[in-house]
Amino acid sequence: MHNPYVHSPVKPGATLDQIDTPALCLDADALEANIARAADICRRNAKQWRPHSKGHKSPALARLQLDVGAIGVTCAKLGEAEVMAAHGIRDILIANQVVGPQKVRRLAMLRRSADPIVAVDDVHHVAEIADAARALGVEIRLLVEVDIGLARAGCPSGQATLDLAREIDGTAGVTLAGIMGYEGHLLTIEDVEEKRLAIEKAMAELVDNRDRILAADLPCPIVSAGGTGSFRYTVACPGITELQAGGLVMMDVFYRQACQVEDFQNALSLVTTVVSRPNTERVIVDAGRKSHNVELRLPVVQGRDDLVAVRFSAEHGELKVVGGGTGPAIGERLCLVPGYSDLTNVLHDEFYVFRDGRLADVWPLLGRGKIR
Ligand SMILES: Cc1ncc(COP(=O)(O)O)c(C=O)c1O
């Protein structure tokens, strides 16, 4: 399935100190606990889980999710979906538009080994995908992406969504699988009650679109939504059939601090080495912006209240010693909880997977770079 140790001279059983840095690490126990928890919460709310894989891009990690009941995966790009399909995953939602002759032909080809679903918000998409599907003699499932306030892509709620659903249903080569909406604009509302109400309102709007579709005698089996930052509220909303939340299995500072996600553990860390101690306050580590994304949130140093992230350039990270201690010495290892996992992971070739302090596996991020 995955090809451990190919990129890496380290051997199974190695300790953290034996891994060269900067290195992206996963704690297997925390990861598995997060996966089990998300699956369980979905189950208790009678929802399906189709976790987004854009953040981890790893078929090996996706497989763990499928093993505990996820119905498939969500991808951001066709190329990522092709990687998942090449690793035996069939039920794949591409929660994005697939446009252009090269891509729709690849999409139709993908239908031979998998059963993708694609988000559309315009008749252009329907016609282009249906043409490609008919040319190859396949049938492709489509979801209408509804704009429930995010103001990114998406069909306006109401008549426009119903018209597009009808267009899909009446077009040979494509099947109407349902609708999706992403409440990404509501993740960072500070007041939790206000956040819950805003998410419930957005979900009610999405489900209202389903009701209109059903009332027109059209099928709408899937109503898909939800991200890590909204998971706890969206999962409880009536009418939603499946959740896309994915990053919660790894976690990061953005989810924890900005989205107030509390019930999942930090499974992801970036291991760095202290490379310079120019003075008593300043600690320089070997993880700059080419190793992790710091735009959305700065990282937190795991288990070190005496160190605060301050500033990052391309290859250097600056931490500050607080509280009057001496801080770490040159050569010491520090684990950073990434500020934002999604944009950090794409900077790395592999996850080093540790269990009980020992290297258990190496998972390449096979979907990385698959931006087409
Ligand atoms: C369409 C869609 N669904 C869900 C998500 C949430 O993903 P995650 O749970 O990994 O934050 C995103 C994030 O950007 C998204 O664009």
Ligand as a Chemical Component Dictionary entry (heavy atoms), coordinates in Angstrom:
data_LIG
# 
_chem_comp.id                   LIG 
_chem_comp.type                 NON-POLYMER 
_chem_comp.pdbx_formal_charge   0 
_chem_comp.three_letter_code    LIG 
# 
loop_
_chem_comp_atom.comp_id 
_chem_comp_atom.atom_id 
_chem_comp_atom.alt_atom_id 
_chem_comp_atom.type_symbol 
_chem_comp_atom.charge 
_chem_comp_atom.model_Cartn_x 
_chem_comp_atom.model_Cartn_y 
_chem_comp_atom.model_Cartn_z 
_chem_comp_atom.pdbx_ordinal 
LIG C1 C1 C 0 -14.927 21.839 0.780 1  
LIG C2 C2 C 0 -14.285 21.713 2.118 2  
LIG N1 N1 N 0 -14.788 20.842 2.997 3  
LIG C3 C3 C 0 -14.259 20.683 4.224 4  
LIG C4 C4 C 0 -13.150 21.408 4.600 5  
LIG C5 C5 C 0 -12.606 21.208 5.990 6  
LIG O1 O1 O 0 -11.446 20.487 5.996 7  
LIG P1 P1 P 0 -10.706 20.221 7.371 8  
LIG O2 O2 O 0 -11.637 19.476 8.243 9  
LIG O3 O3 O 0 -9.522  19.377 6.985 10 
LIG O4 O4 O 0 -10.314 21.534 7.953 11 
LIG C6 C6 C 0 -12.593 22.341 3.719 12 
LIG C7 C7 C 0 -11.431 23.142 4.124 13 
LIG O5 O5 O 0 -10.923 24.006 3.456 14 
LIG C8 C8 C 0 -13.170 22.484 2.446 15 
LIG O6 O6 O 0 -12.682 23.378 1.561 16 
# 
loop_
_chem_comp_bond.comp_id 
_chem_comp_bond.atom_id_1 
_chem_comp_bond.atom_id_2 
_chem_comp_bond.value_order 
_chem_comp_bond.pdbx_ordinal 
LIG C1 C2 SING 1  
LIG C2 N1 SING 2  
LIG C2 C8 DOUB 3  
LIG N1 C3 DOUB 4  
LIG C3 C4 SING 5  
LIG C4 C5 SING 6  
LIG C4 C6 DOUB 7  
LIG C5 O1 SING 8  
LIG O1 P1 SING 9  
LIG P1 O2 DOUB 10 
LIG P1 O3 SING 11 
LIG P1 O4 SING 12 
LIG C6 C7 SING 13 
LIG C6 C8 SING 14 
LIG C7 O5 DOUB 15 
LIG C8 O6 SING 16 
# 
